[in-house]
Amino acid sequence: MKQMLWRDLQLAARLPSQWLLPLAFFVAAASMFPLGIGADTTVLARIAPGVVWVCALLAAMMSLTQLYGVDHADGSLEQMMLSGESLWMIAAAKALAHWVVTGAPLVLAAPLFGLLFDLSAVANTTLALSLLLGTPLLSLLGGLGAALTLGLRSGAVLLILIILPLCIPALIFGAGAVSAAEAGISTRGHFSLLGALLIASVLLAPLATGAALRIATE
């Protein structure tokens, strides 16, 4: 798993567009809302959780079509599956690499937009923590969608249709945690549900992804 993770990170370092494009989209999309809505801090603080979370979700999805596509095209995926490594480990390593390349920069950039949307310090911290829990979930579910649509002509469209409904709970609980923090309400319930979703995805999503990869390469 370490070798596979290191390989994907090296490939991402050689192709900066893999992590620069999602980050640039996140920055551009989130920055447009204060410009379009105006300087009303009350309105900005109210919409900030949903806006940042939706932008992060869409940014994370931009690179999902390439998660297995490049390896499938050059035959690397078949070699991975013949290496004797468990399919769970392959899928988990790919999802982790995707999160490091695309999800982690979004988590680091999110507090800056919390300041832009005039969130309080507590709500801003909650935003970063919710994305820290939620973005790995997007990578795991995105890997499943990428495996299910691998090799299909309209794979990108199908990937969006598959992944968006699965990510809605994370979006609701993540944005809800920030809204609760801004209102002075306990966020324990939201974080507990996000954590439960993440644990379930870590256990089940790589298994389903591995099965989908086996079907796609047969």
Biotite code that builds the C-alpha atoms (Angstrom):
import biotite.structure as struc

atoms = struc.array([
    struc.Atom([0.000, 0.000, 0.000], chain_id="A", res_id=1, res_name="MET", atom_name="CA", element="C"),
    struc.Atom([2.842, 2.398, 0.831], chain_id="A", res_id=2, res_name="LYS", atom_name="CA", element="C"),
    struc.Atom([4.476, 1.816, -2.554], chain_id="A", res_id=3, res_name="GLN", atom_name="CA", element="C"),
    struc.Atom([1.193, 2.408, -4.379], chain_id="A", res_id=4, res_name="MET", atom_name="CA", element="C"),
    struc.Atom([0.510, 5.559, -2.391], chain_id="A", res_id=5, res_name="LEU", atom_name="CA", element="C"),
    struc.Atom([4.020, 6.865, -3.007], chain_id="A", res_id=6, res_name="TRP", atom_name="CA", element="C"),
    struc.Atom([3.698, 6.091, -6.720], chain_id="A", res_id=7, res_name="ARG", atom_name="CA", element="C"),
    struc.Atom([0.467, 8.074, -7.054], chain_id="A", res_id=8, res_name="ASP", atom_name="CA", element="C"),
    struc.Atom([1.919, 11.006, -5.135], chain_id="A", res_id=9, res_name="LEU", atom_name="CA", element="C"),
    struc.Atom([4.966, 11.048, -7.392], chain_id="A", res_id=10, res_name="GLN", atom_name="CA", element="C"),
    struc.Atom([2.748, 11.018, -10.480], chain_id="A", res_id=11, res_name="LEU", atom_name="CA", element="C"),
    struc.Atom([0.711, 13.887, -9.042], chain_id="A", res_id=12, res_name="ALA", atom_name="CA", element="C"),
    struc.Atom([3.907, 15.856, -8.410], chain_id="A", res_id=13, res_name="ALA", atom_name="CA", element="C"),
    struc.Atom([4.847, 15.425, -12.068], chain_id="A", res_id=14, res_name="ARG", atom_name="CA", element="C"),
    struc.Atom([1.379, 16.583, -13.156], chain_id="A", res_id=15, res_name="LEU", atom_name="CA", element="C"),
    struc.Atom([0.587, 19.663, -11.036], chain_id="A", res_id=16, res_name="PRO", atom_name="CA", element="C"),
    struc.Atom([-2.726, 20.146, -12.843], chain_id="A", res_id=17, res_name="SER", atom_name="CA", element="C"),
    struc.Atom([-4.140, 17.171, -10.892], chain_id="A", res_id=18, res_name="GLN", atom_name="CA", element="C"),
    struc.Atom([-4.171, 19.188, -7.680], chain_id="A", res_id=19, res_name="TRP", atom_name="CA", element="C"),
    struc.Atom([-3.934, 22.769, -8.946], chain_id="A", res_id=20, res_name="LEU", atom_name="CA", element="C"),
    struc.Atom([-7.104, 22.617, -11.064], chain_id="A", res_id=21, res_name="LEU", atom_name="CA", element="C"),
    struc.Atom([-9.464, 21.454, -8.252], chain_id="A", res_id=22, res_name="PRO", atom_name="CA", element="C"),
    struc.Atom([-7.911, 23.967, -5.853], chain_id="A", res_id=23, res_name="LEU", atom_name="CA", element="C"),
    struc.Atom([-8.194, 26.769, -8.407], chain_id="A", res_id=24, res_name="ALA", atom_name="CA", element="C"),
    struc.Atom([-11.831, 25.871, -9.045], chain_id="A", res_id=25, res_name="PHE", atom_name="CA", element="C"),
    struc.Atom([-12.554, 25.848, -5.313], chain_id="A", res_id=26, res_name="PHE", atom_name="CA", element="C"),
    struc.Atom([-10.932, 29.249, -4.823], chain_id="A", res_id=27, res_name="VAL", atom_name="CA", element="C"),
    struc.Atom([-12.628, 30.796, -7.861], chain_id="A", res_id=28, res_name="ALA", atom_name="CA", element="C"),
    struc.Atom([-16.094, 29.384, -7.161], chain_id="A", res_id=29, res_name="ALA", atom_name="CA", element="C"),
    struc.Atom([-16.132, 30.248, -3.452], chain_id="A", res_id=30, res_name="ALA", atom_name="CA", element="C"),
    struc.Atom([-14.769, 33.737, -4.118], chain_id="A", res_id=31, res_name="SER", atom_name="CA", element="C"),
    struc.Atom([-17.587, 34.589, -6.519], chain_id="A", res_id=32, res_name="MET", atom_name="CA", element="C"),
    struc.Atom([-20.355, 34.414, -3.916], chain_id="A", res_id=33, res_name="PHE", atom_name="CA", element="C"),
    struc.Atom([-19.274, 37.393, -1.767], chain_id="A", res_id=34, res_name="PRO", atom_name="CA", element="C"),
    struc.Atom([-18.778, 39.415, -4.943], chain_id="A", res_id=35, res_name="LEU", atom_name="CA", element="C"),
    struc.Atom([-22.211, 38.526, -6.286], chain_id="A", res_id=36, res_name="GLY", atom_name="CA", element="C"),
    struc.Atom([-24.183, 38.745, -3.047], chain_id="A", res_id=37, res_name="ILE", atom_name="CA", element="C"),
    struc.Atom([-22.569, 41.831, -1.585], chain_id="A", res_id=38, res_name="GLY", atom_name="CA", element="C"),
    struc.Atom([-21.010, 42.841, 1.704], chain_id="A", res_id=39, res_name="ALA", atom_name="CA", element="C"),
    struc.Atom([-23.920, 41.918, 3.990], chain_id="A", res_id=40, res_name="ASP", atom_name="CA", element="C"),
    struc.Atom([-22.005, 39.956, 6.635], chain_id="A", res_id=41, res_name="THR", atom_name="CA", element="C"),
    struc.Atom([-25.170, 38.419, 8.086], chain_id="A", res_id=42, res_name="THR", atom_name="CA", element="C"),
    struc.Atom([-26.148, 36.894, 4.749], chain_id="A", res_id=43, res_name="VAL", atom_name="CA", element="C"),
    struc.Atom([-22.585, 35.769, 4.003], chain_id="A", res_id=44, res_name="LEU", atom_name="CA", element="C"),
    struc.Atom([-22.231, 34.026, 7.357], chain_id="A", res_id=45, res_name="ALA", atom_name="CA", element="C"),
    struc.Atom([-25.573, 32.277, 6.838], chain_id="A", res_id=46, res_name="ARG", atom_name="CA", element="C"),
    struc.Atom([-24.721, 30.869, 3.401], chain_id="A", res_id=47, res_name="ILE", atom_name="CA", element="C"),
    struc.Atom([-21.019, 30.220, 4.040], chain_id="A", res_id=48, res_name="ALA", atom_name="CA", element="C"),
    struc.Atom([-21.274, 26.564, 5.254], chain_id="A", res_id=49, res_name="PRO", atom_name="CA", element="C"),
    struc.Atom([-23.320, 25.400, 2.293], chain_id="A", res_id=50, res_name="GLY", atom_name="CA", element="C"),
    struc.Atom([-21.321, 27.389, -0.256], chain_id="A", res_id=51, res_name="VAL", atom_name="CA", element="C"),
    struc.Atom([-17.918, 26.177, 0.907], chain_id="A", res_id=52, res_name="VAL", atom_name="CA", element="C"),
    struc.Atom([-19.085, 22.576, 1.206], chain_id="A", res_id=53, res_name="TRP", atom_name="CA", element="C"),
    struc.Atom([-20.708, 22.532, -2.242], chain_id="A", res_id=54, res_name="VAL", atom_name="CA", element="C"),
    struc.Atom([-17.622, 24.095, -3.820], chain_id="A", res_id=55, res_name="CYS", atom_name="CA", element="C"),
    struc.Atom([-15.395, 21.543, -2.073], chain_id="A", res_id=56, res_name="ALA", atom_name="CA", element="C"),
    struc.Atom([-17.610, 18.687, -3.270], chain_id="A", res_id=57, res_name="LEU", atom_name="CA", element="C"),
    struc.Atom([-17.547, 19.864, -6.886], chain_id="A", res_id=58, res_name="LEU", atom_name="CA", element="C"),
    struc.Atom([-13.792, 20.524, -6.750], chain_id="A", res_id=59, res_name="ALA", atom_name="CA", element="C"),
    struc.Atom([-13.089, 17.044, -5.395], chain_id="A", res_id=60, res_name="ALA", atom_name="CA", element="C"),
    struc.Atom([-15.134, 15.494, -8.198], chain_id="A", res_id=61, res_name="MET", atom_name="CA", element="C"),
    struc.Atom([-13.121, 17.190, -10.944], chain_id="A", res_id=62, res_name="MET", atom_name="CA", element="C"),
    struc.Atom([-10.252, 14.709, -10.811], chain_id="A", res_id=63, res_name="SER", atom_name="CA", element="C"),
    struc.Atom([-12.240, 11.548, -10.087], chain_id="A", res_id=64, res_name="LEU", atom_name="CA", element="C"),
    struc.Atom([-12.500, 10.466, -13.715], chain_id="A", res_id=65, res_name="THR", atom_name="CA", element="C"),
    struc.Atom([-8.698, 10.127, -13.805], chain_id="A", res_id=66, res_name="GLN", atom_name="CA", element="C"),
    struc.Atom([-8.475, 8.173, -10.554], chain_id="A", res_id=67, res_name="LEU", atom_name="CA", element="C"),
    struc.Atom([-8.368, 4.817, -12.355], chain_id="A", res_id=68, res_name="TYR", atom_name="CA", element="C"),
    struc.Atom([-8.652, 5.954, -15.971], chain_id="A", res_id=69, res_name="GLY", atom_name="CA", element="C"),
    struc.Atom([-4.944, 6.555, -16.602], chain_id="A", res_id=70, res_name="VAL", atom_name="CA", element="C"),
    struc.Atom([-3.874, 3.293, -14.937], chain_id="A", res_id=71, res_name="ASP", atom_name="CA", element="C"),
    struc.Atom([-6.535, 1.397, -16.881], chain_id="A", res_id=72, res_name="HIS", atom_name="CA", element="C"),
    struc.Atom([-5.424, 2.932, -20.182], chain_id="A", res_id=73, res_name="ALA", atom_name="CA", element="C"),
    struc.Atom([-1.728, 2.076, -19.820], chain_id="A", res_id=74, res_name="ASP", atom_name="CA", element="C"),
    struc.Atom([-2.252, -1.369, -18.273], chain_id="A", res_id=75, res_name="GLY", atom_name="CA", element="C"),
    struc.Atom([-0.961, -0.435, -14.804], chain_id="A", res_id=76, res_name="SER", atom_name="CA", element="C"),
    struc.Atom([-4.270, -1.314, -13.182], chain_id="A", res_id=77, res_name="LEU", atom_name="CA", element="C"),
    struc.Atom([-4.126, -4.897, -14.414], chain_id="A", res_id=78, res_name="GLU", atom_name="CA", element="C"),
    struc.Atom([-0.579, -5.218, -13.084], chain_id="A", res_id=79, res_name="GLN", atom_name="CA", element="C"),
    struc.Atom([-1.698, -3.930, -9.689], chain_id="A", res_id=80, res_name="MET", atom_name="CA", element="C"),
    struc.Atom([-4.470, -6.483, -9.544], chain_id="A", res_id=81, res_name="MET", atom_name="CA", element="C"),
    struc.Atom([-2.061, -9.274, -10.518], chain_id="A", res_id=82, res_name="LEU", atom_name="CA", element="C"),
    struc.Atom([0.510, -8.224, -7.911], chain_id="A", res_id=83, res_name="SER", atom_name="CA", element="C"),
    struc.Atom([-1.174, -10.212, -5.148], chain_id="A", res_id=84, res_name="GLY", atom_name="CA", element="C"),
    struc.Atom([-2.168, -7.096, -3.214], chain_id="A", res_id=85, res_name="GLU", atom_name="CA", element="C"),
    struc.Atom([-5.717, -7.202, -1.903], chain_id="A", res_id=86, res_name="SER", atom_name="CA", element="C"),
    struc.Atom([-8.257, -5.164, -3.842], chain_id="A", res_id=87, res_name="LEU", atom_name="CA", element="C"),
    struc.Atom([-9.223, -3.414, -0.613], chain_id="A", res_id=88, res_name="TRP", atom_name="CA", element="C"),
    struc.Atom([-5.664, -2.157, -0.191], chain_id="A", res_id=89, res_name="MET", atom_name="CA", element="C"),
    struc.Atom([-5.464, -0.994, -3.800], chain_id="A", res_id=90, res_name="ILE", atom_name="CA", element="C"),
    struc.Atom([-8.718, 0.933, -3.561], chain_id="A", res_id=91, res_name="ALA", atom_name="CA", element="C"),
    struc.Atom([-7.826, 2.387, -0.143], chain_id="A", res_id=92, res_name="ALA", atom_name="CA", element="C"),
    struc.Atom([-4.379, 3.510, -1.348], chain_id="A", res_id=93, res_name="ALA", atom_name="CA", element="C"),
    struc.Atom([-5.841, 5.187, -4.428], chain_id="A", res_id=94, res_name="LYS", atom_name="CA", element="C"),
    struc.Atom([-8.490, 6.957, -2.352], chain_id="A", res_id=95, res_name="ALA", atom_name="CA", element="C"),
    struc.Atom([-5.890, 8.122, 0.174], chain_id="A", res_id=96, res_name="LEU", atom_name="CA", element="C"),
    struc.Atom([-3.653, 9.457, -2.590], chain_id="A", res_id=97, res_name="ALA", atom_name="CA", element="C"),
    struc.Atom([-6.617, 11.287, -4.100], chain_id="A", res_id=98, res_name="HIS", atom_name="CA", element="C"),
    struc.Atom([-7.413, 12.864, -0.752], chain_id="A", res_id=99, res_name="TRP", atom_name="CA", element="C"),
    struc.Atom([-3.813, 13.961, -0.154], chain_id="A", res_id=100, res_name="VAL", atom_name="CA", element="C"),
    struc.Atom([-3.646, 15.545, -3.610], chain_id="A", res_id=101, res_name="VAL", atom_name="CA", element="C"),
    struc.Atom([-7.108, 17.152, -3.781], chain_id="A", res_id=102, res_name="THR", atom_name="CA", element="C"),
    struc.Atom([-8.845, 16.969, -0.403], chain_id="A", res_id=103, res_name="GLY", atom_name="CA", element="C"),
    struc.Atom([-6.061, 18.153, 1.904], chain_id="A", res_id=104, res_name="ALA", atom_name="CA", element="C"),
    struc.Atom([-5.480, 21.429, -0.020], chain_id="A", res_id=105, res_name="PRO", atom_name="CA", element="C"),
    struc.Atom([-9.212, 22.158, 0.214], chain_id="A", res_id=106, res_name="LEU", atom_name="CA", element="C"),
    struc.Atom([-9.108, 21.645, 3.993], chain_id="A", res_id=107, res_name="VAL", atom_name="CA", element="C"),
    struc.Atom([-6.148, 24.004, 4.294], chain_id="A", res_id=108, res_name="LEU", atom_name="CA", element="C"),
    struc.Atom([-7.783, 26.660, 2.114], chain_id="A", res_id=109, res_name="ALA", atom_name="CA", element="C"),
    struc.Atom([-11.214, 26.526, 3.761], chain_id="A", res_id=110, res_name="ALA", atom_name="CA", element="C"),
    struc.Atom([-10.390, 28.748, 6.800], chain_id="A", res_id=111, res_name="PRO", atom_name="CA", element="C"),
    struc.Atom([-9.423, 31.561, 4.453], chain_id="A", res_id=112, res_name="LEU", atom_name="CA", element="C"),
    struc.Atom([-12.926, 31.493, 3.014], chain_id="A", res_id=113, res_name="PHE", atom_name="CA", element="C"),
    struc.Atom([-14.356, 31.360, 6.493], chain_id="A", res_id=114, res_name="GLY", atom_name="CA", element="C"),
    struc.Atom([-12.734, 34.741, 7.046], chain_id="A", res_id=115, res_name="LEU", atom_name="CA", element="C"),
    struc.Atom([-13.971, 35.945, 3.672], chain_id="A", res_id=116, res_name="LEU", atom_name="CA", element="C"),
    struc.Atom([-17.540, 35.011, 4.637], chain_id="A", res_id=117, res_name="PHE", atom_name="CA", element="C"),
    struc.Atom([-17.118, 36.630, 8.062], chain_id="A", res_id=118, res_name="ASP", atom_name="CA", element="C"),
    struc.Atom([-17.509, 33.416, 10.064], chain_id="A", res_id=119, res_name="LEU", atom_name="CA", element="C"),
    struc.Atom([-16.657, 33.477, 13.742], chain_id="A", res_id=120, res_name="SER", atom_name="CA", element="C"),
    struc.Atom([-13.477, 31.794, 14.941], chain_id="A", res_id=121, res_name="ALA", atom_name="CA", element="C"),
    struc.Atom([-15.429, 28.831, 16.344], chain_id="A", res_id=122, res_name="VAL", atom_name="CA", element="C"),
    struc.Atom([-17.426, 28.372, 13.138], chain_id="A", res_id=123, res_name="ALA", atom_name="CA", element="C"),
    struc.Atom([-14.271, 28.704, 11.047], chain_id="A", res_id=124, res_name="ASN", atom_name="CA", element="C"),
    struc.Atom([-12.540, 25.990, 13.064], chain_id="A", res_id=125, res_name="THR", atom_name="CA", element="C"),
    struc.Atom([-15.635, 23.823, 12.771], chain_id="A", res_id=126, res_name="THR", atom_name="CA", element="C"),
    struc.Atom([-15.596, 24.319, 9.000], chain_id="A", res_id=127, res_name="LEU", atom_name="CA", element="C"),
    struc.Atom([-12.029, 23.043, 8.749], chain_id="A", res_id=128, res_name="ALA", atom_name="CA", element="C"),
    struc.Atom([-12.755, 20.069, 11.022], chain_id="A", res_id=129, res_name="LEU", atom_name="CA", element="C"),
    struc.Atom([-15.915, 19.139, 9.114], chain_id="A", res_id=130, res_name="SER", atom_name="CA", element="C"),
    struc.Atom([-14.010, 19.177, 5.823], chain_id="A", res_id=131, res_name="LEU", atom_name="CA", element="C"),
    struc.Atom([-11.221, 17.149, 7.429], chain_id="A", res_id=132, res_name="LEU", atom_name="CA", element="C"),
    struc.Atom([-13.789, 14.450, 8.169], chain_id="A", res_id=133, res_name="LEU", atom_name="CA", element="C"),
    struc.Atom([-15.856, 14.903, 5.028], chain_id="A", res_id=134, res_name="GLY", atom_name="CA", element="C"),
    struc.Atom([-13.326, 15.164, 2.220], chain_id="A", res_id=135, res_name="THR", atom_name="CA", element="C"),
    struc.Atom([-11.911, 11.628, 2.772], chain_id="A", res_id=136, res_name="PRO", atom_name="CA", element="C"),
    struc.Atom([-15.498, 10.437, 2.465], chain_id="A", res_id=137, res_name="LEU", atom_name="CA", element="C"),
    struc.Atom([-15.726, 12.158, -0.925], chain_id="A", res_id=138, res_name="LEU", atom_name="CA", element="C"),
    struc.Atom([-12.516, 10.460, -2.077], chain_id="A", res_id=139, res_name="SER", atom_name="CA", element="C"),
    struc.Atom([-13.698, 7.017, -0.952], chain_id="A", res_id=140, res_name="LEU", atom_name="CA", element="C"),
    struc.Atom([-17.116, 7.334, -2.559], chain_id="A", res_id=141, res_name="LEU", atom_name="CA", element="C"),
    struc.Atom([-15.569, 8.972, -5.599], chain_id="A", res_id=142, res_name="GLY", atom_name="CA", element="C"),
    struc.Atom([-13.255, 6.004, -6.018], chain_id="A", res_id=143, res_name="GLY", atom_name="CA", element="C"),
    struc.Atom([-16.268, 3.715, -6.023], chain_id="A", res_id=144, res_name="LEU", atom_name="CA", element="C"),
    struc.Atom([-17.959, 5.822, -8.686], chain_id="A", res_id=145, res_name="GLY", atom_name="CA", element="C"),
    struc.Atom([-14.780, 5.943, -10.766], chain_id="A", res_id=146, res_name="ALA", atom_name="CA", element="C"),
    struc.Atom([-14.484, 2.150, -10.629], chain_id="A", res_id=147, res_name="ALA", atom_name="CA", element="C"),
    struc.Atom([-18.137, 1.633, -11.571], chain_id="A", res_id=148, res_name="LEU", atom_name="CA", element="C"),
    struc.Atom([-17.816, 3.898, -14.610], chain_id="A", res_id=149, res_name="THR", atom_name="CA", element="C"),
    struc.Atom([-14.345, 2.756, -15.662], chain_id="A", res_id=150, res_name="LEU", atom_name="CA", element="C"),
    struc.Atom([-14.066, 2.405, -19.422], chain_id="A", res_id=151, res_name="GLY", atom_name="CA", element="C"),
    struc.Atom([-17.549, 3.721, -20.173], chain_id="A", res_id=152, res_name="LEU", atom_name="CA", element="C"),
    struc.Atom([-17.955, 6.282, -22.935], chain_id="A", res_id=153, res_name="ARG", atom_name="CA", element="C"),
    struc.Atom([-20.135, 8.600, -20.820], chain_id="A", res_id=154, res_name="SER", atom_name="CA", element="C"),
    struc.Atom([-18.332, 7.777, -17.610], chain_id="A", res_id=155, res_name="GLY", atom_name="CA", element="C"),
    struc.Atom([-17.974, 11.365, -16.386], chain_id="A", res_id=156, res_name="ALA", atom_name="CA", element="C"),
    struc.Atom([-21.710, 12.012, -16.534], chain_id="A", res_id=157, res_name="VAL", atom_name="CA", element="C"),
    struc.Atom([-22.562, 8.700, -14.880], chain_id="A", res_id=158, res_name="LEU", atom_name="CA", element="C"),
    struc.Atom([-19.943, 9.342, -12.209], chain_id="A", res_id=159, res_name="LEU", atom_name="CA", element="C"),
    struc.Atom([-21.661, 12.582, -11.220], chain_id="A", res_id=160, res_name="ILE", atom_name="CA", element="C"),
    struc.Atom([-25.076, 10.909, -11.146], chain_id="A", res_id=161, res_name="LEU", atom_name="CA", element="C"),
    struc.Atom([-23.764, 8.112, -8.924], chain_id="A", res_id=162, res_name="ILE", atom_name="CA", element="C"),
    struc.Atom([-21.648, 10.118, -6.503], chain_id="A", res_id=163, res_name="ILE", atom_name="CA", element="C"),
    struc.Atom([-23.752, 13.211, -5.855], chain_id="A", res_id=164, res_name="LEU", atom_name="CA", element="C"),
    struc.Atom([-26.623, 11.384, -4.082], chain_id="A", res_id=165, res_name="PRO", atom_name="CA", element="C"),
    struc.Atom([-24.133, 9.423, -1.965], chain_id="A", res_id=166, res_name="LEU", atom_name="CA", element="C"),
    struc.Atom([-22.374, 12.616, -0.874], chain_id="A", res_id=167, res_name="CYS", atom_name="CA", element="C"),
    struc.Atom([-25.523, 14.486, 0.160], chain_id="A", res_id=168, res_name="ILE", atom_name="CA", element="C"),
    struc.Atom([-25.456, 13.193, 3.797], chain_id="A", res_id=169, res_name="PRO", atom_name="CA", element="C"),
    struc.Atom([-21.874, 14.392, 4.230], chain_id="A", res_id=170, res_name="ALA", atom_name="CA", element="C"),
    struc.Atom([-22.848, 17.750, 2.748], chain_id="A", res_id=171, res_name="LEU", atom_name="CA", element="C"),
    struc.Atom([-25.826, 18.086, 5.096], chain_id="A", res_id=172, res_name="ILE", atom_name="CA", element="C"),
    struc.Atom([-23.989, 17.111, 8.274], chain_id="A", res_id=173, res_name="PHE", atom_name="CA", element="C"),
    struc.Atom([-20.821, 19.042, 7.400], chain_id="A", res_id=174, res_name="GLY", atom_name="CA", element="C"),
    struc.Atom([-22.615, 22.276, 6.585], chain_id="A", res_id=175, res_name="ALA", atom_name="CA", element="C"),
    struc.Atom([-24.966, 21.691, 9.513], chain_id="A", res_id=176, res_name="GLY", atom_name="CA", element="C"),
    struc.Atom([-22.058, 21.471, 11.949], chain_id="A", res_id=177, res_name="ALA", atom_name="CA", element="C"),
    struc.Atom([-20.764, 24.865, 10.830], chain_id="A", res_id=178, res_name="VAL", atom_name="CA", element="C"),
    struc.Atom([-24.226, 26.437, 11.036], chain_id="A", res_id=179, res_name="SER", atom_name="CA", element="C"),
    struc.Atom([-24.679, 24.995, 14.521], chain_id="A", res_id=180, res_name="ALA", atom_name="CA", element="C"),
    struc.Atom([-21.318, 26.371, 15.655], chain_id="A", res_id=181, res_name="ALA", atom_name="CA", element="C"),
    struc.Atom([-22.201, 29.794, 14.275], chain_id="A", res_id=182, res_name="GLU", atom_name="CA", element="C"),
    struc.Atom([-25.496, 29.688, 16.185], chain_id="A", res_id=183, res_name="ALA", atom_name="CA", element="C"),
    struc.Atom([-23.819, 28.566, 19.416], chain_id="A", res_id=184, res_name="GLY", atom_name="CA", element="C"),
    struc.Atom([-25.380, 25.077, 19.322], chain_id="A", res_id=185, res_name="ILE", atom_name="CA", element="C"),
    struc.Atom([-23.506, 21.851, 20.075], chain_id="A", res_id=186, res_name="SER", atom_name="CA", element="C"),
    struc.Atom([-21.925, 20.254, 17.002], chain_id="A", res_id=187, res_name="THR", atom_name="CA", element="C"),
    struc.Atom([-21.380, 16.844, 18.619], chain_id="A", res_id=188, res_name="ARG", atom_name="CA", element="C"),
    struc.Atom([-24.259, 15.188, 16.782], chain_id="A", res_id=189, res_name="GLY", atom_name="CA", element="C"),
    struc.Atom([-23.123, 16.405, 13.369], chain_id="A", res_id=190, res_name="HIS", atom_name="CA", element="C"),
    struc.Atom([-19.542, 15.309, 13.934], chain_id="A", res_id=191, res_name="PHE", atom_name="CA", element="C"),
    struc.Atom([-20.677, 11.938, 15.284], chain_id="A", res_id=192, res_name="SER", atom_name="CA", element="C"),
    struc.Atom([-22.699, 11.301, 12.136], chain_id="A", res_id=193, res_name="LEU", atom_name="CA", element="C"),
    struc.Atom([-19.845, 12.467, 9.901], chain_id="A", res_id=194, res_name="LEU", atom_name="CA", element="C"),
    struc.Atom([-17.463, 10.156, 11.752], chain_id="A", res_id=195, res_name="GLY", atom_name="CA", element="C"),
    struc.Atom([-19.878, 7.241, 11.446], chain_id="A", res_id=196, res_name="ALA", atom_name="CA", element="C"),
    struc.Atom([-20.199, 7.852, 7.697], chain_id="A", res_id=197, res_name="LEU", atom_name="CA", element="C"),
    struc.Atom([-16.419, 8.002, 7.348], chain_id="A", res_id=198, res_name="LEU", atom_name="CA", element="C"),
    struc.Atom([-15.875, 4.760, 9.275], chain_id="A", res_id=199, res_name="ILE", atom_name="CA", element="C"),
    struc.Atom([-18.539, 2.963, 7.231], chain_id="A", res_id=200, res_name="ALA", atom_name="CA", element="C"),
    struc.Atom([-17.010, 4.251, 4.009], chain_id="A", res_id=201, res_name="SER", atom_name="CA", element="C"),
    struc.Atom([-13.479, 3.202, 5.003], chain_id="A", res_id=202, res_name="VAL", atom_name="CA", element="C"),
    struc.Atom([-14.712, -0.320, 5.715], chain_id="A", res_id=203, res_name="LEU", atom_name="CA", element="C"),
    struc.Atom([-17.147, -0.785, 2.838], chain_id="A", res_id=204, res_name="LEU", atom_name="CA", element="C"),
    struc.Atom([-16.247, 1.553, -0.037], chain_id="A", res_id=205, res_name="ALA", atom_name="CA", element="C"),
    struc.Atom([-12.845, -0.052, -0.852], chain_id="A", res_id=206, res_name="PRO", atom_name="CA", element="C"),
    struc.Atom([-14.496, -3.491, -0.858], chain_id="A", res_id=207, res_name="LEU", atom_name="CA", element="C"),
    struc.Atom([-17.143, -2.351, -3.318], chain_id="A", res_id=208, res_name="ALA", atom_name="CA", element="C"),
    struc.Atom([-14.521, -0.489, -5.349], chain_id="A", res_id=209, res_name="THR", atom_name="CA", element="C"),
    struc.Atom([-12.348, -3.594, -5.575], chain_id="A", res_id=210, res_name="GLY", atom_name="CA", element="C"),
    struc.Atom([-15.292, -5.664, -6.800], chain_id="A", res_id=211, res_name="ALA", atom_name="CA", element="C"),
    struc.Atom([-16.110, -3.022, -9.406], chain_id="A", res_id=212, res_name="ALA", atom_name="CA", element="C"),
    struc.Atom([-12.487, -2.944, -10.570], chain_id="A", res_id=213, res_name="LEU", atom_name="CA", element="C"),
    struc.Atom([-12.457, -6.718, -10.952], chain_id="A", res_id=214, res_name="ARG", atom_name="CA", element="C"),
    struc.Atom([-15.577, -6.572, -13.105], chain_id="A", res_id=215, res_name="ILE", atom_name="CA", element="C"),
    struc.Atom([-14.224, -3.697, -15.199], chain_id="A", res_id=216, res_name="ALA", atom_name="CA", element="C"),
    struc.Atom([-10.930, -5.435, -15.979], chain_id="A", res_id=217, res_name="THR", atom_name="CA", element="C"),
    struc.Atom([-12.337, -8.879, -16.797], chain_id="A", res_id=218, res_name="GLU", atom_name="CA", element="C"),
])
